[in-house]
Amino acid sequence: MSQPNNPLHGKTLQSILEELLVRYRWDGLAYHIDIKCFKENPSIKSSLTFLRKTEWARKKVEELYIEAFYSNK
């Protein structure tokens, strides 16, 4: 199914997280999304493990990504 207007289409959770890290770094991610995996000894591996298991947190990361890269604000 084609989703040409979906900015997340074709993006992996890892690529979304990596792009957000370039823009915000760990401190900025922790500021925008208050979760422990961004605050205490953050790593991509541990964050991906948590985000894959926790739907609400993954949704917040996806929303921040859309706001950061596709918002017209």
Secondary structure, DSSP 8 states (H G I E B T S, - for coil): ---TT-TTTT--HHHHHHHHHHHHHHHHHHHHS--HHHHSS--HHHHHHHHHH-HHHHHHHHHHHHHHHH---
